[in-house]
Amino acid sequence: MKLIALFSVFLASVAVIDRAVGDELSPEELTFFESKIRPVLIKECYGCHSKQSGNARGGLTLDTKERMEIGGTTGPAIAPGSIEDSLLFNAIAYQDFEMPPSGKLSDEVIADFRRWIEMGAPDPRSNPVETVQSSITQQQIADARSTFWAYQTPRETTVPIPEDQTWASNEIDQFIRAQQETQQLSPSQDATASETLRRLTFDLVGLPPTLEQIRFFEERWERDPQGAILHVVDRLLESKHFGERWGRHWLDVARYGESSGRAVNMTYPEAWRYRDYVIESFNDDKPFDRFVLEQLAGDLLPVKTDEQFSQNLIATTFLAIGSKNVNENNRVQFAADLVDEQIDATTRVFLGTSVACARCHDHKFDPIPQTDYYALAGIFQSTETFFGNPQSEYGSFSDATDKQKSTLLILPIDDPHPFARTYSVDELQGFREDMEDERRQMIASRTNGQAASKNSNRDRIAFLKRMSELSGRLASVDESGKPKTFCMGVQDSLEANDARLLVRGEIDQPAAEIPRGFPQVLTEQQPSFQGDSSGRLELARWIASSENPLTARVMVNRIWMHLFGAGIVTSMEDFGSTGQAPSHPALLDYLSIRFVQSGWSVKTLVREIVSSRAYRQSSAYRQDYHEVDPENQYLWRANARRLDAEAIRDAMLCVSGELKTEAPEASVVAMVGYTRVVGGQVIPSRGLVETLSKQASIFGDRFPGQGRPFIQQQSAFAGVRGMGQLRGAGRFRAAAEGRQVIEKITNLLSAEDETYRSVYLPVVRDAEPRSLEVFDFVDASVISGKRESSNTANQSLYLMNNEFVEARSIAFAARISAKGQTLSEQVDEAVLLAYGRRPTPSEKKLLIEFVREFSRSDSDESWDSAMPLLCQSLLASAEFLYLD
Amino acid sequence: MYTRRELLQQASAGFGYLAFAGLTQAADGNGKKQSVDNQAGETLNPLAAKEPHFPARAKRVIFLCMGGGPSHVDSFDYKPELLRDHGQPGRYGGRLLKSPWNFRQRGESGLWISDLFPEVSSMADDLTLIRSMHCDQPVHSGALTQMHTGTAQFIRPSFGAWSLYGLGTENSSLPGFVSLNPLPGGSANLGSAFLPAVYGGTQIGRATRGGGNFGVRNRGSDETVRDIRNKSMTRGQQRMQLDLIQSLNREKVLRDRYQPGVEGMIESFELAFKMQDAIPELMNVSDETQQTLSLYGIDGGPSEEFGKQCLLARRFAEAGVRFIEVSHGGWDQHTNLTVDHGTRAEACDRAIAGLLKDLKQRDMLSETLVIWGGEFGRTPSAQGVDGRNHNNKGYTTWMAGGGVKGGFSYGATDEHGYEAIEDKMHIHDWHATILHLLGLDHERLTYRYAGRDFRLTDVHGVVADKIIA
């Protein structure tokens, strides 16, 4: 132990000497710092602001010159040469801040600091600027660019002619058949009519076939299977449900979520606009290259109408919607993490390439040097991101939790779903008065705060919360009280700057500036940017170009995966050297070229794939083939797949006849507004209380607290999580009413009573509705190209016991018994609805026996009690949950 | 434990299971456990118990997670110099604050532990104190996440999930990783992240800041596990219904001949059905003797609540659950240290000691690794007059049973307790050591995701061999 202690003392002294020698300060400057500044920093400041003590109050550490200049939450602590911009001086002079809190420093010391800052804040504690040597050579990059398959633009190939000329029905089949022949494999027989139809409806619109569709399809299939398929496919492609299905696939990769996630989970009330934009884009068959452009640089595209402007801006929500640690103290760190998230999303979603790996060091496996990361970082650093809450002339108020505030973008269109956000001019005046009132009270509480120190911090947070909400309300409408329309998104910053490479990705270790640009391995030609353009538009154009080797391939592969259950490249977001090579490289290239030639039409590609014979193979098992190709790489059969969470929930609603096919108003989260989510529940704002009170007619005029000032009204909800922080002692007079509202608030995010399509359910990070989360819904914080398909007891418990499932079963039973059919007919119809086919004889025997036996045990002569259980059994069974 | 086959056979009525029996040979071979390294193999039941990399010292983990940052210099890290230098300026400002609690040597080993934990002190000879902990995160949420997943920067699997992934579980009626009353806002702390969902922790009871009651979570019901109870059927009726579901599922397996997903579903239904009884039964402690209850302090005293949770932890352990986490929050004393730290300790001291004693008397301690610790410790210097700030540079956790030494102190902080200086144990090292005790090599326990093999310890982690008995 002694040895170690000695050793560390030795190291420390070496370090000190090293610093002193290593910098170009004059001896006078050095003496000044060492005698006047350093001792004060150590004695007075390091306790709360130093890496050594492990404390970074307000995100601020003062250990190095760089850290002082980065500063904390509020801004740079030291701006060399400028007293005004140096918040540290502001604080020690007891201006806006008061530091150290234990007592003001002597005038003499303050004067020393003033002098030191005016001298240019000479500071020997500077991190030496390191030169980072890349381990990746230009030659390696060039080699990869010219040899690695994914970095070559897709190649035109002649469609192979397989020996077996009888099977293929389009070019896709020729590729697949020819490759099977090299392995002495042959395709499976065609799936049955019912299997094919069920596959088509779930794959294209995420719903089971209706009885009418089944009847029509089977009839047509008898005469002309291919004709039947094409007919149904065209209908399904025209359905608005297509966008709801395929839009959701995109939302998976776009890591769509309606809150910031992480420790302090703040809602994104405007996120739904992006969701609807995505759904519409797929329904309109928006060319995919245009779709890419809009999401990455919609704000920079020329427009003709306000609607178009708005759509383009909403599209850029893509860059703003990632999960964020809004609790991060340090704004520079926060900004760096935000940019990192944007780089990660952009490169993995569109390019199937992970550049974010190179934040701290060169990419370990792919030829992506660290400089490539910072070339992209410059583009995103020159972009401003909007994700928070609009603020009024009173500004924004930061409480202890959501430290990183942001505002929103205003759209020049009327909000189709303004909720309760229309105020009279009088009301607005009331808000302003409340605001002044809060401000006065806060100041009052601060001045006599010493006495009541125990509660002062909590009070202050409560004040700030209320003021923040008031400010947000004032900002959400124009002068006349009419609601403004907002969206999340991005804008170019006023000036564009290159980023400096950060050694090991650490914000206080900046090295050389890196010119903005694109990953070198993906392009020979680095772009040049005009004037103060961030380069984001150029980046978007480059990604959305037919010349880009990856964009079309990555999207084609995604579409293929959704239809076949596995990608041609199985590693959806990794087309690099650690990813999987394509099972059918020529086919992937062929389809990518076709995709571009069709005007990047997703619907055309979907149509082409589902009209292949490969798509409509049976999923039947073949043991000998399984031994040769267990992964079914050669597509000798269809892959049986478990339905995803949305399809399961939607199918239950559809089968029970309860599915509401209209989209709901915006989103639950839009109604909730900007607030924090804790433990899966929202902390209700006044706006939410009002909206709910309007909805819950039960309250009517008797709604508690109506007409009373804001603060007292909120105290009515003291029982709701988070409301305890609000002042006031009032509680609900009528307990039943209180419970109703509380229950409503408690269950808002689970949305268990809603019967609209799952894509419209609220997606608050870490508080996803159980109906989705239980069946491997995406982790909304990560880019997910492919859903998990797990089997858990949790799912079984859900299917056996959850009230949502029970309610659907009861409605399902009521639906099939409504026609007064015999038991046998009812069982037939139930199975037809649930499975898309008639029951097998043994299934039918099981089902009928169950009803008989159950009725006997329940001494129920009719089978009223048995039918809902039978229906639930169907909904819980594998045949319902799987797509064969 | 049932094999998958027995389970299917048991649940089948005239089921032609043998139709695909041949296929399963490949899966579970000749009755041997799967190897932990068989990630991509034909794992029919991903939760089946697996052989570890090398003989395990601990079969399971009970992790007592102390949220908020309990003070090491007031509990397990004896600093006579802090007493001596009380009131002197601290290294980073503020004044050093001596502990309000006296330290004494305990047991035969003579470990120094304060009077904050009188009951736990009595078990000193079973503890390994790790007095050189450090992590990278100075704030609660980040440090808690790092303690559970190794990083606060990315969303990664919890170490409970990694343990379950590595070892599977031994009870087919219960989940393999449970978290009792997890701290709020920490879903990542029991999440599986990119690991298959089946390895994620099952939350028992609701998230509470102070570690309070099992209570309301779902629609005003008192469910401790979501959807654990059926409200409209008797168990017999439900069994009839389940038989129908399982018959339909077996029809499908027969038709499809080979369908691992559906076979997994059949198993999951049986587990779920059993859980409906097993969980409430396990949570019903009426079969425990008065003696046992009072061992845990379940006698109306201050440790009643946490005592119940510790007792449940033992019951889960007994039942073969692989990883059990129990949370006890509220250790964040920036002010009012003397009273509030005292209250927090009083609410868990007897419960924890009771758990250790109970495990010992049941001969379970040797194969159960009990871990106690918070996300960081607190500063030796005062904040205000009676408080301490966060300190992630040096703090103490301890382990007991499961192959660690008893009455042993590992590592050290500097003279006042600011910073770990000797045998430093970073969270990565801590994770590596825990996995090692479970028979898992932290460098070999990998999962391939997004083209990379991920580890709990990333590229770090050194096993602290010295603490292993």
Contacts between the chains, C-beta under 8 A, distances in Angstrom:
chain1	res1	chain2	res2	distance
A	1	B	412	6.6
A	1	B	422	5.1
A	4	B	421	6.4
A	4	B	422	5.7
A	5	B	421	6.5
A	5	B	422	7.9
A	8	B	421	6.5
A	42	B	92	7.5
A	42	B	93	7.6
A	43	B	89	7.1
A	43	B	93	6.1
A	44	B	93	6.3
A	45	B	93	7.1
A	46	B	92	4.3
A	46	B	93	5.7
A	47	B	90	6.8
A	47	B	92	4.5
A	47	B	93	2.8
A	47	B	94	4.8
A	47	B	381	6.8
A	47	B	389	7.9
A	48	B	93	7.3
A	48	B	389	7.6
A	50	B	92	5.7
A	52	B	91	7.6
A	52	B	92	6.0
A	52	B	393	7.9
A	53	B	91	7.5
A	53	B	92	3.5
A	53	B	93	7.6
A	53	B	379	7.1
A	53	B	389	8.0
A	53	B	391	8.0
A	53	B	393	7.7
A	53	B	418	7.4
A	54	B	138	4.9
A	54	B	376	8.0
A	54	B	390	6.8
A	54	B	391	5.8
A	54	B	392	4.9
A	54	B	393	4.6
A	55	B	92	7.5
A	55	B	138	6.1
A	55	B	379	7.9
A	55	B	389	6.0
A	55	B	390	6.8
A	56	B	138	6.0
A	262	B	141	7.5
A	263	B	140	7.9
A	263	B	141	3.3
A	263	B	142	7.4
A	263	B	145	7.8
A	263	B	185	5.8
A	264	B	141	7.8
A	265	B	185	7.3
A	327	B	139	7.5
A	327	B	141	6.7
A	329	B	139	7.7
A	354	B	450	6.9
A	354	B	451	7.4
A	365	B	451	7.6
A	454	B	335	7.8
A	571	B	450	7.4
A	571	B	451	5.5
A	573	B	450	6.1
A	574	B	450	5.8
A	574	B	451	3.7
A	576	B	451	6.6
A	578	B	451	3.7
A	578	B	452	6.4
A	579	B	451	5.1
A	619	B	256	7.7
A	620	B	256	7.6
A	620	B	257	7.9
A	621	B	256	6.0
A	621	B	257	4.5
A	621	B	258	4.5
A	621	B	259	7.6
A	623	B	23	7.2
A	623	B	257	7.7
A	623	B	258	7.4
A	626	B	258	6.8
A	630	B	42	7.8
A	640	B	256	7.0
A	640	B	259	6.7
A	640	B	261	7.4
A	642	B	261	5.8
A	678	B	184	6.3
A	678	B	185	6.4
A	679	B	184	4.8
A	679	B	185	6.9
A	679	B	206	7.6
A	679	B	207	5.2
A	743	B	219	7.6
A	743	B	220	6.9
A	747	B	219	6.8
A	752	B	219	7.9
A	766	B	185	7.9
A	766	B	187	4.7
A	766	B	188	8.0
A	770	B	226	6.6
A	776	B	197	5.8
A	779	B	155	6.7
A	779	B	191	7.9
A	779	B	193	7.1
A	781	B	155	5.7
A	782	B	155	6.4
A	782	B	194	7.8
A	788	B	196	6.3
A	788	B	197	5.9
A	789	B	261	6.8
A	790	B	196	5.2
A	790	B	197	4.1
A	790	B	198	5.1
A	791	B	198	6.9
A	791	B	261	6.5
A	791	B	264	3.6
A	791	B	265	5.3
A	791	B	267	7.4
A	791	B	268	4.9
A	792	B	197	6.0
A	792	B	198	5.2
A	792	B	268	5.9
A	793	B	175	6.6
A	793	B	268	5.0
A	793	B	269	8.0
A	793	B	271	4.1
A	793	B	272	4.2
A	793	B	275	5.8
A	794	B	202	7.1
A	794	B	226	7.3
A	794	B	227	7.9
A	794	B	272	7.7
A	795	B	265	7.9
A	795	B	268	6.3
A	795	B	272	8.0
A	796	B	265	7.5
A	796	B	268	4.6
A	796	B	269	4.5
A	796	B	271	7.1
A	796	B	272	3.4
A	796	B	273	7.5
A	797	B	225	7.4
A	797	B	226	6.9
A	797	B	227	4.2
A	797	B	228	6.2
A	797	B	272	4.6
A	797	B	275	7.0
A	797	B	276	7.5
A	798	B	226	7.5
A	798	B	227	5.3
A	800	B	227	7.3
A	800	B	230	6.3
A	800	B	238	7.0
A	800	B	241	7.8
A	800	B	242	7.2
A	800	B	269	7.6
A	800	B	272	6.4
A	800	B	273	7.4
A	801	B	227	4.1
A	801	B	228	7.1
A	801	B	229	6.3
A	801	B	230	4.6
A	801	B	231	7.6
A	801	B	276	7.9
A	802	B	227	4.8
A	803	B	219	7.4
A	803	B	231	7.9
A	806	B	232	6.8
A	840	B	251	7.1
A	840	B	255	8.0
A	842	B	251	6.2
A	843	B	248	6.6
A	843	B	251	6.0
A	846	B	244	6.3
A	846	B	247	5.1
A	846	B	248	6.7
A	846	B	251	7.5
A	847	B	244	7.3
A	850	B	240	7.0
A	850	B	241	7.8
A	850	B	244	4.6
A	853	B	240	6.7
A	854	B	237	7.0
A	854	B	240	5.9
A	854	B	241	7.8
A	857	B	236	7.3
A	857	B	237	6.9
A	857	B	240	7.0
A	858	B	237	7.3
A	869	B	233	7.4
A	869	B	237	7.5
A	869	B	241	5.0
A	869	B	244	8.0
A	870	B	244	7.3
A	872	B	241	7.1
A	873	B	241	5.7
A	873	B	244	4.7
A	873	B	245	4.8
A	873	B	248	6.7
A	874	B	248	7.6
A	876	B	245	5.1
A	876	B	269	8.0
A	877	B	245	5.5
A	877	B	248	4.2
A	877	B	249	5.9
A	877	B	252	7.5
A	878	B	248	7.3
A	878	B	249	4.6
A	878	B	252	4.9
A	878	B	253	7.9
A	878	B	259	7.8
A	878	B	261	7.7
A	878	B	262	4.3
A	878	B	265	5.3
A	879	B	248	6.5
A	879	B	249	7.9
A	879	B	251	8.0
A	879	B	252	5.3
A	881	B	265	7.5
A	882	B	252	7.6
A	882	B	261	7.1
A	882	B	262	6.9
A	884	B	256	7.6
